[in-house]
Structure formats: structure tokens, C-alpha cells
Amino acid sequence: MKLQNQFEALIEKHKNTIDYISEGLLIDVTEQMLEQLATQKITRGQLAQKLGCSNAYITKLLNGTENLTLKKLVQIAQALSCSIDFALIPEEYKVARHYIFIPKSVDKEGYTQPINLTENYDKHYVPNAA
């Protein structure tokens, strides 16, 4: 229990920093990219071909080790036949952005299909109680 309290204290300390927030957004984007690849049965190689880049570059994007520009994000969305939604949320509101994923199935390539247990997480804004 002590370790959990230390972990929660670290999150509380850093949750409003630019690095923490930007990493969270990057994780959101890459998880959605992976979900679309799996849903549409598109391989990383096929995505790379659509974007005119290397497989290694796609891997770096999905691992979060390559800078993802807005322009590249739009190109990826178009390659996946998706649109992008963006919103600036006033600070007096908070957005439930945490996901709980549990394994549903594992295909032959080892991808685990997540189940999002937070229904409509990005559609409801709750006034911040703080």
C-alpha cells in the first residue's frame, strides 16, 4: 500500500506539467492508431506504404520516440480514413481521460484488443470539484 501511495503522490505532483500532459496525449493518439490498424486489419507496413515512409518510422511513431507533428497526424488520419477531433477545454472543467483496458483477444501478430471501460470518456465534461 505504501508504494501505491508514493505512486499516487508522484502523479499528483506531475499531473499538470507539460511533459505529463503531452505524454498522455501521445499515448492517447498511439492507442487510437493501434486500434484503427487492428480494426481495419492494416499492418504497420501497409500504413508506411500509404504514408510513403519506412516501417521503422511507423514503429518509432507508435513507440512515442518520434516527434508527431499535427501535419503528420492529419496524414495518418487520412491514410486510416479517419477524422480528427480536437478541443481546448477550460480549466474549470475536467475530462475523464483515463482508460482501463483489459485483454479481449490476441491475434497471430500478438496485438491485444483493448476494451475501453470508460464509456464516452471524451464526450462528458464534469465541473472540477477542486
N, C-alpha and C positions, 0 to 999 in steps of 0.2 A: 504494500500500500504506500509506503514511503516513496518508492520510485515513481509511482503514478502521480503522487503529489508534486514531486520535483518536475516531472514532465509537464504537468498542467501549469505549474508556475512559469516554466520556460515559454510555453505557448502564450500565456497571459502577457508576459514581458515583451514578446516579439510580435504579437499578432497585428499590431498596427504599423509595423515597419514596412518600408518599400520592398525590401527583399522578401519578406514573408508573404506579403500580398501578391507580388509579381510571381513568385514561385507557385503560389496557389492557383493563379490564373493559368500559368503554363501547364500545370498538372491537369486542370480542367480541359484545356484545349487538346492536349495529347490524349487524354482519356476519350474525348469525343471523337478524335481522329481514329483511334484504335477501334472504337465501337462502330464507326462507319465502315472502316475497312472490313471488319468481321461481318457486319450485316450485309454489305454489298458483295462479300466474297472477293474482295480486291486484295491482291498481295502487295507488299511493300515495293516489290519490283515493278508491278504494273503501275502503281502510283508514281514511282520515279520516272517511268517511261512517259506517263501523261504530263509530268511537270518538266521533262527534259533535263533531269538531274540524275545523279548516281544513287544507287541503293544505299551506299554509305551515308549520303547526305540525309536521306529519309530516316535512317536509323538514328543519326545524330539529332534530328528534329524530335523524333519520338522519345529519345532518351533525355531530352532537355539540355543537351550540351551544345546545341547550335542556336544562334540568335534567330528568333522567329519574328520577322517584321510583319506589319499589317498587310503589306503588299503580298508577301509570301502566303500569309494566312488566307487572303482572298483567292489566290491562285489554287491553294489546296482545296478550299471550299468548292470552287468551280470544278476542279478535277473530280471531286466526290459528288458532284451535282447537289450541293448543299448551299444554303444561305447562311449568313452570319447575323446574329443578333447581339446588340451591344447597348448598354445603358449606363449612364452615370447616376448613381443613387445618392441622394442627400444623406449626410452623416447621421441625421436623426432617425434614419431607418436602417435596419439591418436586414441582410439577406441570408437566409439559411443556405449556406454553400457547402456544407459538409455532406459527404456521401457515405453510405455504408454499402459496401459491395461484398457479396458472398458468391462463391463459385456456383455456377449453374451447370456448365458443361465445359469440357476441354476437347478441342478438336485435334486433328492429327498434327497440326503445327504447334500445339501447346498453348493456344490462346484460351484464356479463361473468360467466358462470357459473364460480365457482372450483372447483378440485379440491383437497381437503384431503389433503396427502401425509403428514400425521402421523396414522397410524392410531390410533384410540382414545385420542387425546390427553388426554381428561379422565377416563379410566377407570383409569389406572395411576398410582400414586403411588410414586415412587422415593426411597429414603432419600437425604437430602442428603449428598453426599460431603465437603462443606466442614466 
